[in-house]
Amino acid sequence: TNNGAHTLAPPATSCTVIVLITNGVSAGAITTSGFTKVSGDSFVTTNTYKFLCYITRVNSITSLNVQAMQ
């Protein structure tokens, strides 16, 4: 649950992860750091909005695709 500003960064080892982020009443800005490529929708702080984040790391290449679910 997003209840305050934070940074989303890639994992340290090769993997694929899907993260669900749900905005709470005090949702803060989400910034990204360290990804080779970021694509998809923008994060917003509207209460109850949901985002699926598809994160992939293969060796030193990292990708984040954000899909807004509203």
C-alpha positions as CSV (number, residue, x, y, z in Angstrom):
1,T,0.0,0.0,0.0
2,N,1.3,3.4,-1.0
3,N,0.8,5.6,2.1
4,G,3.8,8.0,1.6
5,A,6.4,9.1,-0.9
6,H,9.0,6.4,-1.8
7,T,11.4,5.2,-4.5
8,L,10.9,2.0,-6.5
9,A,14.3,0.4,-7.6
10,P,15.2,-2.8,-9.4
11,P,16.1,-6.0,-7.6
12,A,19.8,-6.9,-7.2
13,T,19.6,-10.3,-9.0
14,S,18.1,-11.6,-12.2
15,C,14.3,-12.2,-11.9
16,T,10.8,-11.2,-12.9
17,V,8.5,-9.7,-10.4
18,I,4.9,-8.3,-10.5
19,V,4.1,-5.8,-7.8
20,L,0.6,-4.5,-7.1
21,I,0.6,-1.0,-5.6
22,T,-2.7,0.3,-4.1
23,N,-2.8,4.0,-3.1
24,G,-4.0,4.6,0.5
25,V,-5.5,7.8,1.8
26,S,-2.1,9.5,2.3
27,A,-0.5,8.2,-1.0
28,G,2.7,9.9,-1.9
29,A,4.7,10.3,-5.1
30,I,6.5,7.2,-6.4
31,T,9.8,7.8,-8.1
32,T,11.8,5.3,-9.9
33,S,15.6,4.9,-9.7
34,G,18.1,2.6,-11.4
35,F,16.0,1.1,-14.2
36,T,17.5,0.8,-17.7
37,K,14.0,1.4,-19.2
38,V,10.7,2.6,-17.6
39,S,7.6,2.5,-19.7
40,G,3.8,2.5,-19.4
41,D,1.5,4.7,-17.3
42,S,2.4,7.4,-14.8
43,F,1.9,7.0,-11.1
44,V,-0.8,9.3,-9.6
45,T,-1.7,9.7,-5.9
46,T,-5.5,9.3,-6.1
47,N,-6.8,7.2,-3.2
48,T,-7.7,3.6,-4.1
49,Y,-6.0,3.7,-7.5
50,K,-4.1,0.5,-8.3
51,F,-1.0,-0.1,-10.5
52,L,0.6,-3.4,-11.7
53,C,4.4,-3.0,-11.9
54,Y,6.1,-5.6,-14.1
55,I,9.8,-5.6,-13.2
56,T,12.4,-7.7,-15.0
57,R,16.2,-7.9,-14.4
58,V,18.5,-10.0,-16.6
59,N,22.1,-9.5,-15.7
60,S,22.6,-5.7,-15.6
61,I,19.5,-4.8,-17.8
62,T,16.4,-3.8,-15.9
63,S,12.9,-2.9,-17.0
64,L,9.8,-1.5,-15.3
65,N,6.4,-1.4,-17.0
66,V,3.6,0.4,-15.1
67,Q,0.0,-0.5,-15.9
68,A,-2.7,1.7,-14.3
69,M,-5.7,-0.5,-13.4
70,Q,-8.5,2.2,-13.4
